[in-house]
């Protein structure tokens, strides 16, 4: 059992393998020592607050690409039961993490409710609560740190803190004309505070104090990219890169204090710049796990941004990104509803798995190839079981004109697989039986396989 000021990173540096490391190793089909060494090196994090009990999940090098789902109420729409439903949907459809991005009122109650009900790691952006409860331009840094400590006590596993939005990085951003300016809520709030007051960002100025709070509860840093591009035409500019250099320095400082650190990445990036962005972050931040929103590859598809995000996410995952934050069809338009959450999670899981096939993550190719085996045998139950969304796959087949047939309604009697299987059976013997039980990586771990 960990106590205060005993982070998993500290224990890993002492050569100790904890139950959390063992559980992550089981789920990832790697050795516990691999996980311990990654924690010690800083290339793996296990966001797991000492006050939140759940089966921990690892993020980082050599592990499956994780998927985060953003939920949370707003000042315009605030119903706790809806956010709890979104949490349940996120769990059911395979998210690895949720973030409570609530603004408005009753924020402590919403967060406490979600933490109590969440079997997944839960993240927050504490500056949202500060801004919701008062004017950011009149912010007292003591209020900010009090909110951060309160959220840590409640059991938040990781926090997005925009420590790289400084007087200097904002100055560099303003000196390089952007199409869309600052699109991060946290980034815009802190930039407004800096420019209105002339004061430095307290998260940067008192970074060691922040590290002490995070170490006390083993809250993982998610160093936010408050100056990220919100338009593909703004990607990789001076403001974004200036902030990244600061985040690299802060990553090293936090690690020296025994803290776990991951770094957030840009949201809108053209296809030809995604790999370079990932590689640059890994270099500057010394291999820290990389957590990106999307990235969205174009700006003209409102209502379909789960697709633009999944396209960029697949490339980012293949290039080494460790966790993808989902983008829903509601992005840029409204607060997502239940169906938006489902579509965002599935699209992002497709992107993550596509990247895992490129990275050679254990279990990824086996899962993929087994689906192909079931298709070859026209084993529909096997296909449903391995599908990312088994319910939709079954519904589409069973509601079609060929619902009870071995073939589907697309090709019918001209099904190429059925024709090829018949030819193999006639001229080459029986089709090999490949229908033995196979579980997706997360299911295999849960079943003790």
QUIQUI-V243443 format. One record per residue. N is the residue number from 1. RES is the residue in one small letter. SS is DSSP state (helix for helix, strand for strand, loop for the rest). PHI is phi in degrees with one decimal (* if undefined). NEAR is the number of other ideal C-beta (glycine too) atoms within 8 Angstrom. Layout:
BEGIN
((N RES SS PHI NEAR) (N RES SS PHI NEAR))
END
This chain:
BEGIN
((1 x loop * 2) (2 x loop -76.9 9) (3 x loop -114.4 6) (4 x loop -58.7 6) (5 x loop 62.3 8) (6 x loop -125.5 9) (7 x loop -77.2 12) (8 x helix -61.3 14) (9 x helix -65.6 14) (10 x helix -60.0 11) (11 x helix -65.8 11) (12 x helix -63.9 13) (13 x helix -65.1 9) (14 x loop -83.9 6) (15 x loop 84.8 5) (16 x loop -91.9 7) (17 x loop -104.5 8) (18 x loop -98.8 9) (19 x helix -61.1 5) (20 x helix -61.8 10) (21 x helix -65.0 15) (22 x helix -64.6 10) (23 x helix -65.1 10) (24 x helix -62.7 14) (25 x helix -60.5 12) (26 x helix -61.6 8) (27 x helix -66.7 12) (28 x helix -95.2 14) (29 x loop 60.9 9) (30 x loop -127.0 10) (31 x loop -80.1 6) (32 x helix -55.0 10) (33 x helix -63.5 7) (34 x helix -61.5 10) (35 x helix -68.0 17) (36 x helix -58.7 13) (37 x helix -66.5 9) (38 x helix -63.7 14) (39 x helix -63.1 16) (40 x helix -65.8 9) (41 x helix -77.7 8) (42 x loop 89.5 12) (43 x loop -89.5 10) (44 x strand -131.8 15) (45 x strand -127.7 14) (46 x loop -127.6 16) (47 x loop -63.2 15) (48 x loop -160.4 13) (49 x loop -59.8 12) (50 x loop -62.8 10) (51 x loop -102.8 8) (52 x loop -127.3 13) (53 x loop -97.9 2) (54 x loop -166.2 9) (55 x loop -77.4 6) (56 x loop -70.6 11) (57 x loop -127.9 13) (58 x loop -93.0 13) (59 x strand -130.1 14) (60 x strand 148.6 12) (61 x loop -61.1 10) (62 x loop 84.0 10) (63 x loop -110.1 15) (64 x loop -60.1 10) (65 x loop -66.1 15) (66 x strand -91.7 13) (67 x strand -126.2 15) (68 x strand -107.2 15) (69 x strand -114.5 14) (70 x strand -84.4 10) (71 x strand -130.2 14) (72 x loop 128.2 11) (73 x loop -84.3 13) (74 x loop -132.9 10) (75 x loop -63.5 7) (76 x loop -85.8 6) (77 x loop -149.2 7) (78 x loop -137.6 12) (79 x loop -131.1 7) (80 x helix -60.1 11) (81 x helix -62.3 6) (82 x helix -68.5 11) (83 x helix -70.2 16) (84 x helix -64.0 11) (85 x helix -62.7 9) (86 x helix -63.9 13) (87 x helix -60.3 13) (88 x helix -61.6 8) (89 x helix -63.3 12) (90 x helix -60.8 14) (91 x helix -65.1 10) (92 x helix -62.3 6) (93 x loop -95.0 12) (94 x loop 96.5 10) (95 x loop -67.2 13) (96 x loop -101.6 10) (97 x strand -155.5 15) (98 x strand -131.2 16) (99 x strand -119.1 15) (100 x strand -90.4 13) (101 x loop -103.8 10) (102 x loop -61.7 13) (103 x loop -129.4 11) (104 x loop 106.5 11) (105 x loop -119.8 6) (106 x loop 56.4 8) (107 x helix -69.1 13) (108 x helix -64.6 8) (109 x helix -64.8 8) (110 x helix -59.5 15) (111 x helix -65.8 14) (112 x helix -60.0 9) (113 x helix -65.1 11) (114 x helix -67.4 15) (115 x helix -62.2 12) (116 x helix -63.5 6) (117 x helix -101.7 7) (118 x loop -91.7 13) (119 x loop -89.1 5) (120 x loop -117.8 12) (121 x strand -62.0 15) (122 x strand -128.3 15) (123 x strand -116.0 16) (124 x strand -142.4 14) (125 x loop -125.0 13) (126 x loop -60.9 12) (127 x helix -62.8 14) (128 x helix -63.2 14) (129 x helix -68.1 11) (130 x helix -60.3 13) (131 x helix -69.6 10) (132 x helix -71.8 10) (133 x helix -99.8 6) (134 x loop -177.2 8) (135 x loop -76.9 5) (136 x helix -65.7 12) (137 x helix -71.4 8) (138 x helix -107.7 6) (139 x loop -61.6 11) (140 x loop -93.6 6) (141 x helix -51.2 9) (142 x helix -63.5 6) (143 x helix -64.5 10) (144 x helix -61.7 14) (145 x helix -70.1 13) (146 x helix -67.0 8) (147 x helix -64.2 11) (148 x helix -61.1 13) (149 x helix -65.9 9) (150 x helix -62.2 9) (151 x helix -66.5 13) (152 x helix -64.3 15) (153 x helix -62.1 8) (154 x helix -68.3 11) (155 x loop 116.9 9) (156 x loop -62.5 15) (157 x loop -86.6 12) (158 x strand -148.2 13) (159 x strand -128.7 16) (160 x strand -82.5 13) (161 x strand -125.7 14) (162 x loop -90.3 15) (163 x loop -73.6 14) (164 x loop -88.5 16) (165 x loop -85.2 16) (166 x loop -118.8 11) (167 x helix -56.8 8) (168 x helix -73.6 7) (169 x helix -70.1 14) (170 x helix -65.1 14) (171 x helix -62.0 8) (172 x helix -66.3 11) (173 x helix -62.8 15) (174 x helix -66.4 7) (175 x loop -84.3 6) (176 x loop -132.9 9) (177 x loop -55.2 2) (178 x loop -110.0 11) (179 x loop -72.9 6) (180 x loop -118.2 8) (181 x loop 66.9 7) (182 x loop -96.1 10) (183 x loop -109.1 11) (184 x loop -71.3 13) (185 x helix -60.6 8) (186 x helix -62.5 14) (187 x helix -64.2 16) (188 x helix -67.0 12) (189 x helix -64.2 11) (190 x helix -71.6 15) (191 x helix -63.9 14) (192 x helix -62.9 10) (193 x helix -61.7 13) (194 x helix -62.8 15) (195 x helix -75.1 8) (196 x helix -80.5 7) (197 x helix -103.0 7) (198 x loop 76.4 5) (199 x loop -91.0 6) (200 x loop -80.9 8) (201 x loop -60.4 13) (202 x helix -63.6 10) (203 x helix -67.5 12) (204 x helix -85.5 13) (205 x helix -65.7 8) (206 x loop -116.1 10) (207 x helix -62.4 12) (208 x helix -63.2 8) (209 x helix -63.5 8) (210 x helix -62.3 13) (211 x helix -60.2 12) (212 x helix -63.2 9) (213 x helix -65.1 13) (214 x helix -63.8 15) (215 x helix -67.4 13) (216 x helix -61.4 9) (217 x helix -111.5 12) (218 x loop 53.7 14) (219 x loop -84.3 13) (220 x strand -81.8 16) (221 x strand -68.5 14) (222 x strand -119.6 13) (223 x strand -67.6 15) (224 x loop -76.0 14) (225 x loop -98.8 18) (226 x loop -67.0 15) (227 x loop -108.9 16) (228 x loop -64.5 15) (229 x loop -73.5 17) (230 x loop -107.6 11) (231 x loop -141.7 12) (232 x helix -61.8 12) (233 x helix -72.8 7) (234 x helix -103.7 12) (235 x loop -64.4 14) (236 x loop 62.3 10) (237 x loop -92.8 11) (238 x helix -62.7 9) (239 x helix -62.9 14) (240 x helix -60.5 15) (241 x helix -73.3 10) (242 x helix -62.4 13) (243 x helix -64.9 14) (244 x helix -59.4 14) (245 x helix -62.1 9) (246 x helix -65.6 13) (247 x helix -63.8 15) (248 x helix -62.4 11) (249 x helix -65.9 8) (250 x helix -70.7 13) (251 x helix -58.2 16) (252 x helix -63.6 9) (253 x helix -65.8 11) (254 x helix -65.5 13) (255 x helix -62.2 11) (256 x helix -64.5 6) (257 x loop -88.7 10) (258 x loop 86.7 10) (259 x loop -87.0 13) (260 x loop -87.7 13) (261 x strand -138.6 15) (262 x strand -125.5 18) (263 x strand -125.5 15) (264 x strand -90.2 13) (265 x strand -122.4 15) (266 x loop -64.9 14) (267 x loop -95.9 13) (268 x strand -124.4 14) (269 x loop -143.2 17) (270 x loop -62.0 9) (271 x helix -51.5 9) (272 x helix -78.0 4) (273 x helix -111.8 10) (274 x helix -65.9 15) (275 x helix -59.8 9) (276 x helix -62.5 8) (277 x helix -62.4 15) (278 x helix -64.3 15) (279 x helix -63.2 10) (280 x helix -66.8 10) (281 x helix -61.5 13) (282 x helix -60.9 11) (283 x helix -69.6 7) (284 x helix -67.4 10) (285 x loop -101.7 14) (286 x loop 53.5 9) (287 x loop 79.1 8) (288 x loop -59.8 13) (289 x strand -53.6 14) (290 x strand -109.8 17) (291 x strand -125.9 15) (292 x strand -120.1 16) (293 x strand -91.6 12) (294 x loop 81.2 17) (295 x loop -76.9 16) (296 x strand -77.4 16) (297 x loop -96.8 12) (298 x loop -154.6 8) (299 x loop -116.1 8) (300 x loop -116.0 4) (301 x loop -124.3 9) (302 x loop -58.0 8) (303 x loop 95.4 6) (304 x loop -131.6 8) (305 x helix -72.1 15) (306 x helix -65.6 15) (307 x helix -80.2 9) (308 x helix -62.2 14) (309 x helix -70.6 19) (310 x helix -69.4 13) (311 x helix -61.0 11) (312 x helix -67.2 16) (313 x helix -63.6 17) (314 x helix -62.8 12) (315 x helix -66.8 12) (316 x helix -63.0 20) (317 x helix -62.9 17) (318 x helix -63.0 11) (319 x helix -83.5 11) (320 x loop 124.8 11) (321 x loop -65.4 15) (322 x loop -103.0 13) (323 x strand -144.9 16) (324 x strand -108.1 17) (325 x strand -86.1 12) (326 x loop -65.5 15) (327 x loop -122.1 15) (328 x loop -102.0 12) (329 x loop -61.5 12) (330 x loop -85.3 10) (331 x loop -51.9 12) (332 x loop 73.9 5) (333 x loop -122.2 7) (334 x loop -167.7 4) (335 x loop -68.4 8) (336 x loop -67.0 13) (337 x loop -100.2 8) (338 x helix -57.2 9) (339 x helix -67.4 6) (340 x helix -60.5 11) (341 x helix -61.4 16) (342 x helix -59.9 11) (343 x helix -64.0 11) (344 x helix -65.4 16) (345 x helix -65.2 16) (346 x helix -63.2 12) (347 x helix -59.8 14) (348 x helix -75.0 17) (349 x helix -64.7 12) (350 x helix -60.9 11) (351 x helix -62.1 17) (352 x helix -62.8 15) (353 x helix -66.4 13) (354 x helix -59.8 11) (355 x helix -67.8 17) (356 x helix -64.0 13) (357 x helix -64.1 12) (358 x helix -71.5 8) (359 x helix -78.4 11) (360 x loop 72.1 8) (361 x loop -63.2 11) (362 x loop -59.0 8) (363 x loop 92.8 11) (364 x helix -65.5 14) (365 x helix -67.6 8) (366 x helix -61.9 8) (367 x helix -61.0 13) (368 x helix -61.2 10) (369 x helix -67.3 8) (370 x helix -66.3 12) (371 x helix -59.9 11) (372 x helix -62.7 8) (373 x helix -61.0 11) (374 x helix -63.9 14) (375 x helix -64.8 10) (376 x helix -60.9 10) (377 x loop -88.9 12) (378 x loop 52.8 11) (379 x loop -91.1 9) (380 x helix -68.6 9) (381 x helix -62.7 6) (382 x helix -62.6 13) (383 x helix -64.3 12) (384 x helix -60.9 10) (385 x helix -65.1 7) (386 x helix -90.6 11) (387 x loop -65.9 10) (388 x loop -61.8 7) (389 x loop -126.3 9) (390 x helix -57.3 8) (391 x helix -64.6 6) (392 x helix -69.2 8) (393 x helix -59.9 11) (394 x helix -63.5 9) (395 x helix -62.6 8) (396 x helix -60.8 8) (397 x helix -71.3 11) (398 x helix -72.8 7) (399 x loop -87.6 6) (400 x loop -83.8 9) (401 x loop -63.5 4) (402 x loop -104.7 10) (403 x loop -54.8 8) (404 x loop -97.6 3) (405 x loop -95.7 7) (406 x loop -71.0 5) (407 x loop -101.2 10) (408 x loop -102.9 10) (409 x loop -80.1 6) (410 x loop -70.3 4) (411 x loop -108.9 8) (412 x helix 57.1 10) (413 x helix -67.3 5) (414 x helix -97.8 6) (415 x loop -58.8 11) (416 x helix -63.4 7) (417 x helix -67.9 9) (418 x helix -62.5 10) (419 x helix -64.2 9) (420 x helix -66.7 8) (421 x helix -62.0 12) (422 x helix -64.2 8) (423 x helix -66.3 9) (424 x helix -62.9 11) (425 x helix -62.4 10) (426 x helix -75.8 6) (427 x helix -104.9 5) (428 x helix -129.6 6) (429 x loop 95.9 4) (430 x loop -72.4 5) (431 x loop -67.9 8) (432 x loop -56.0 4) (433 x loop -80.7 6) (434 x loop -119.5 9) (435 x loop -96.9 8) (436 x loop -64.0 5) (437 x loop -63.7 3) (438 x loop -138.6 8) (439 x loop -117.2 8) (440 x loop -58.9 8) (441 x helix -45.7 14) (442 x helix -66.5 8) (443 x helix -68.8 9) (444 x helix -62.0 11) (445 x helix -65.9 12) (446 x helix -65.7 6) (447 x loop -88.2 7) (448 x loop 74.8 4) (449 x loop -75.1 6))
END
